[in-house]
Amino acid sequence: MILTRTPGGISNEHLFYSAEAVVYVEGGDGAAAAPGGSLDVLFWRGLFDVFLTGRRFYFKPRGGKQTLLKIADGIENGTVKAAIVCLDRDHDHIQGLRTAAGILYTRGYSWENDVWLADTVEEEFYALCGVDRGSTPVRIQIDDSLRDFVGRARWAVRADALAAVCSRAVIPRGNFRCITPPEKGWPKVDRAFLKSCVRRTRSDVPGVSVRLPSYIRVDTLRDVYGHLLGFYCRRMLAQLLKTHCKESIRGEHAGAIAIKLAREGMLPEIRSHYQGQFATLASGSLR
């Protein structure tokens, strides 16, 4: 069960932890979740260490996004102080993101889109597999696979963004049915399955015509359902490890390493996004 505090309770919670503010993130199972017990915490804590060095915050996973949006409402209307909410962007940017100081968004659909890049998969492979880069090159295979992902999924990702305007989804959440083979092996997007998902969503909203605003440009790897991209990249990594060094790695562990590597090798466009997100917190007080 997720306990929801009053605005006053949320505003004073930082005092229990001797922190400047409590940072609420997605993940975990709500109020009972152990701090630090989610990859969302690991991702956001690393960014705070980069962009707000030396300041003390307490990180708390609060379950699903709807719980965090209630806290964000309080930050926007001024009833909640000393609190920061970190949100997956999802497709919210199509109809406008919240802009109040203390509400931060990922650049991509979720943190996975900002972490699971070709560079990350390659670097994690060499960090875990004791092979020589020159004699065991893997980057071309990774790039080709991600290019194939884009080619097979791009129209479904665009349709998914359009469907979000109607509070629908094209790409199934909670499962990875569109990745084949189902369990192991080098991953591939099942284009036929995604086409059937597009047709099914169209039949659910007959006669509705939706267009994206002219300023919205859909980028497949940035805007795809983040858990799906993360699953796909972990499958690539697992297959590379199995092929070249007979090793395996658990998904959570792979994600933790990927977060660290992506932060250390942050691409300019991703760094620029987070610099902008943290700019409102860099000099201002949250109290």
C-alpha positions as CSV (number, residue, x, y, z in Angstrom):
1,M,0.0,0.0,0.0
2,I,1.3,3.5,-0.8
3,L,0.8,6.0,1.9
4,T,0.2,9.6,0.8
5,R,1.3,12.3,3.2
6,T,-0.3,15.7,3.4
7,P,1.5,18.7,1.7
8,G,2.7,19.8,5.1
9,G,4.0,16.3,5.9
10,I,5.8,16.1,2.5
11,S,7.3,19.5,3.0
12,N,8.7,18.6,6.4
13,E,9.9,15.1,5.5
14,H,13.4,16.3,4.6
15,L,14.0,17.2,8.3
16,F,13.9,13.5,9.3
17,Y,16.8,12.9,7.0
18,S,18.8,16.1,7.6
19,A,18.6,16.8,3.9
20,E,17.9,19.9,1.8
21,A,15.1,18.1,0.1
22,V,13.6,14.7,-0.5
23,V,13.9,13.6,-4.1
24,Y,10.9,11.4,-5.1
25,V,11.5,9.0,-8.0
26,E,9.5,6.3,-9.8
27,G,10.3,2.7,-9.0
28,G,10.1,0.5,-5.9
29,D,6.7,-0.3,-4.5
30,G,5.8,3.0,-2.8
31,A,6.4,4.3,0.7
32,A,7.7,0.9,1.9
33,A,10.4,0.7,-0.8
34,A,13.9,0.7,0.5
35,P,15.8,3.9,-0.4
36,G,18.4,3.1,-3.0
37,G,16.5,-0.1,-3.9
38,S,15.6,0.9,-7.4
39,L,17.5,1.6,-10.6
40,D,15.5,4.9,-10.8
41,V,17.2,6.0,-7.6
42,L,20.6,5.0,-8.9
43,F,20.1,6.9,-12.2
44,W,18.8,10.1,-10.6
45,R,21.2,10.1,-7.6
46,G,24.1,9.9,-10.1
47,L,22.8,13.0,-12.0
48,F,22.4,14.9,-8.7
49,D,26.1,14.1,-7.9
50,V,27.1,15.5,-11.3
51,F,25.0,18.6,-11.5
52,L,24.4,19.5,-7.8
53,T,27.7,18.4,-6.3
54,G,28.1,18.8,-2.5
55,R,24.4,19.3,-1.7
56,R,22.6,16.8,0.5
57,F,19.4,15.1,-0.7
58,Y,17.4,12.0,0.3
59,F,16.2,9.8,-2.5
60,K,12.9,7.9,-2.1
61,P,11.2,5.7,-4.7
62,R,7.4,6.2,-4.6
63,G,6.0,3.6,-6.9
64,G,4.1,4.6,-10.0
65,K,4.0,7.9,-11.8
66,Q,0.5,8.9,-10.7
67,T,1.7,9.1,-7.1
68,L,4.5,11.4,-8.0
69,L,2.2,13.6,-10.1
70,K,0.2,14.3,-6.9
71,I,3.4,15.6,-5.3
72,A,4.2,17.6,-8.5
73,D,0.8,19.2,-8.2
74,G,1.8,20.5,-4.7
75,I,5.1,21.8,-6.0
76,E,3.4,23.7,-8.8
77,N,0.7,25.3,-6.6
78,G,3.2,26.1,-3.8
79,T,1.8,23.9,-1.1
80,V,4.7,21.5,-1.1
81,K,8.2,22.7,-0.3
82,A,11.6,21.0,0.1
83,A,10.7,18.3,-2.4
84,I,11.8,17.3,-5.9
85,V,10.0,15.0,-8.2
86,C,11.9,13.1,-10.9
87,L,9.7,11.8,-13.7
88,D,10.0,9.6,-16.8
89,R,9.0,11.9,-19.7
90,D,6.9,9.2,-21.4
91,H,5.0,11.0,-24.2
92,D,4.0,13.9,-21.9
93,H,6.0,16.4,-24.0
94,I,3.4,16.2,-26.7
95,Q,0.8,18.1,-24.6
96,G,3.3,20.0,-22.5
97,L,5.6,19.2,-19.6
98,R,5.4,20.8,-16.1
99,T,7.9,23.6,-15.8
100,A,8.0,24.4,-12.1
101,A,11.4,24.3,-10.3
102,G,11.6,21.0,-8.5
103,I,10.0,18.9,-11.3
104,L,12.6,17.1,-13.5
105,Y,12.1,14.9,-16.5
106,T,14.2,12.5,-18.4
107,R,15.3,13.5,-21.9
108,G,13.9,10.3,-23.5
109,Y,10.8,8.3,-22.8
110,S,12.4,7.1,-19.6
111,W,15.9,6.8,-18.1
112,E,16.5,3.6,-20.1
113,N,16.4,5.7,-23.3
114,D,19.1,8.0,-21.9
115,V,21.3,5.1,-20.7
116,W,21.0,2.2,-23.2
117,L,22.9,3.6,-26.1
118,A,25.3,1.8,-28.5
119,D,28.3,3.2,-26.5
120,T,26.9,1.8,-23.3
121,V,26.4,-1.7,-24.6
122,E,29.9,-1.7,-26.1
123,E,31.6,-0.4,-23.0
124,E,29.7,-2.7,-20.7
125,F,30.6,-5.7,-22.8
126,Y,34.4,-4.9,-22.6
127,A,34.1,-4.1,-18.9
128,L,32.7,-7.6,-18.2
129,C,34.4,-9.7,-20.9
130,G,38.2,-10.1,-20.7
131,V,38.8,-9.9,-24.5
132,D,40.9,-7.5,-26.5
133,R,39.0,-4.7,-28.3
134,G,41.1,-5.1,-31.4
135,S,40.7,-8.8,-31.8
136,T,37.0,-8.9,-30.7
137,P,35.2,-5.9,-32.2
138,V,31.5,-5.8,-31.4
139,R,30.5,-2.2,-32.3
140,I,29.4,-2.9,-35.9
141,Q,27.1,-5.7,-34.7
142,I,25.6,-3.4,-32.0
143,D,25.1,-0.5,-34.5
144,D,23.6,-2.8,-37.1
145,S,21.2,-4.3,-34.5
146,L,20.0,-0.9,-33.3
147,R,19.6,0.3,-36.8
148,D,17.4,-2.8,-37.5
149,F,15.5,-2.0,-34.3
150,V,14.7,1.5,-35.7
151,G,13.8,0.2,-39.1
152,R,11.3,-2.3,-37.7
153,A,9.9,-0.2,-34.9
154,R,9.8,3.4,-36.0
155,W,6.2,3.5,-37.4
156,A,4.9,1.7,-34.2
157,V,6.8,4.3,-32.0
158,R,5.2,7.2,-34.0
159,A,1.8,5.5,-33.7
160,D,2.4,5.0,-30.0
161,A,3.1,8.8,-29.6
162,L,-0.1,9.6,-31.5
163,A,-2.1,7.1,-29.4
164,A,-0.9,8.8,-26.2
165,V,-2.8,11.9,-27.1
166,C,-5.9,9.7,-26.8
167,S,-4.6,8.1,-23.6
168,R,-3.9,4.9,-25.5
169,A,-0.8,2.8,-26.3
170,V,0.2,0.9,-29.4
171,I,3.3,-0.9,-28.0
172,P,2.2,-3.2,-25.2
173,R,3.4,-2.3,-21.7
174,G,4.5,-4.9,-19.2
175,N,5.6,-7.5,-21.7
176,F,8.1,-7.8,-24.5
177,R,6.1,-9.9,-26.9
178,C,7.4,-7.8,-29.9
179,I,11.0,-9.1,-29.3
180,T,11.9,-12.5,-30.8
181,P,13.0,-15.1,-30.0
182,P,11.1,-15.0,-26.7
183,E,13.7,-16.1,-24.2
184,K,17.3,-16.1,-25.5
185,G,19.3,-15.4,-28.6
186,W,20.1,-12.3,-30.6
187,P,17.0,-10.0,-30.3
188,K,14.9,-8.9,-33.2
189,V,11.8,-6.7,-33.4
190,D,8.7,-8.6,-34.6
191,R,7.4,-6.1,-37.1
192,A,4.3,-8.1,-38.0
193,F,3.3,-8.1,-34.3
194,L,3.7,-4.4,-34.0
195,K,1.7,-3.8,-37.2
196,S,-1.1,-5.9,-35.6
197,C,-0.9,-3.6,-32.5
198,V,-1.3,-0.5,-34.7
199,R,-4.4,-2.0,-36.3
200,R,-5.9,-3.0,-33.0
201,T,-5.4,0.5,-31.6
202,R,-6.9,2.1,-34.7
203,S,-10.0,-0.1,-34.3
204,D,-10.3,1.0,-30.6
205,V,-10.6,4.7,-31.7
206,P,-12.5,4.6,-35.0
207,G,-13.1,8.0,-36.7
208,V,-10.5,9.8,-34.5
209,S,-7.8,11.8,-36.4
210,V,-4.8,12.9,-34.4
211,R,-1.7,14.8,-35.5
212,L,1.4,15.6,-33.7
213,P,2.2,19.2,-33.2
214,S,4.6,20.5,-35.9
215,Y,7.4,21.0,-33.4
216,I,7.4,17.3,-32.3
217,R,9.9,15.1,-34.0
218,V,9.7,11.4,-33.1
219,D,13.1,9.8,-32.6
220,T,12.7,6.0,-32.4
221,L,15.5,5.3,-29.8
222,R,14.7,8.4,-27.8
223,D,10.9,8.0,-27.8
224,V,10.3,4.2,-27.7
225,Y,8.8,2.7,-24.6
226,G,12.0,2.7,-22.4
227,H,11.6,-0.8,-20.8
228,L,11.4,-2.3,-24.3
229,L,14.7,-0.6,-25.4
230,G,16.4,-1.6,-22.1
231,F,15.2,-5.2,-22.6
232,Y,16.5,-5.3,-26.2
233,C,19.9,-3.9,-25.3
234,R,20.3,-6.3,-22.3
235,R,19.5,-9.1,-24.7
236,M,22.3,-7.9,-27.0
237,L,24.7,-7.7,-24.1
238,A,23.8,-11.1,-22.8
239,Q,24.3,-12.7,-26.2
240,L,27.6,-11.0,-26.7
241,L,28.8,-12.2,-23.3
242,K,27.6,-15.7,-24.0
243,T,29.3,-15.8,-27.4
244,H,32.7,-14.3,-26.5
245,C,33.4,-15.3,-22.9
246,K,30.7,-17.8,-21.8
247,E,29.5,-15.3,-19.1
248,S,26.0,-14.1,-18.0
249,I,24.7,-11.2,-16.1
250,R,21.4,-10.5,-14.3
251,G,19.2,-7.7,-15.7
252,E,19.4,-5.5,-12.6
253,H,23.1,-5.7,-12.4
254,A,23.5,-5.0,-16.1
255,G,21.2,-1.9,-15.6
256,A,23.3,-0.6,-12.7
257,I,26.5,-0.9,-14.7
258,A,24.9,0.7,-17.7
259,I,23.8,3.7,-15.6
260,K,27.3,4.3,-14.4
261,L,28.9,4.0,-17.8
262,A,26.3,6.2,-19.5
263,R,26.8,8.9,-16.8
264,E,30.6,8.8,-17.3
265,G,30.3,9.0,-21.1
266,M,27.3,11.3,-21.3
267,L,26.6,12.4,-24.8
268,P,26.5,16.2,-25.4
269,E,22.8,16.4,-26.2
270,I,21.9,14.4,-23.1
271,R,24.2,16.5,-20.9
272,S,22.7,19.7,-22.3
273,H,19.2,18.4,-21.4
274,Y,20.0,17.7,-17.8
275,Q,22.0,20.9,-17.4
276,G,18.8,22.7,-18.3
277,Q,16.7,20.5,-15.9
278,F,19.0,21.2,-13.0
279,A,19.6,24.8,-13.7
280,T,16.6,25.9,-11.7
281,L,17.9,24.0,-8.7
282,A,21.5,25.1,-9.0
283,S,21.3,28.3,-7.1
284,G,17.7,28.5,-5.7
285,S,16.4,27.4,-2.4
286,L,13.7,24.7,-2.2
287,R,12.3,25.9,1.1
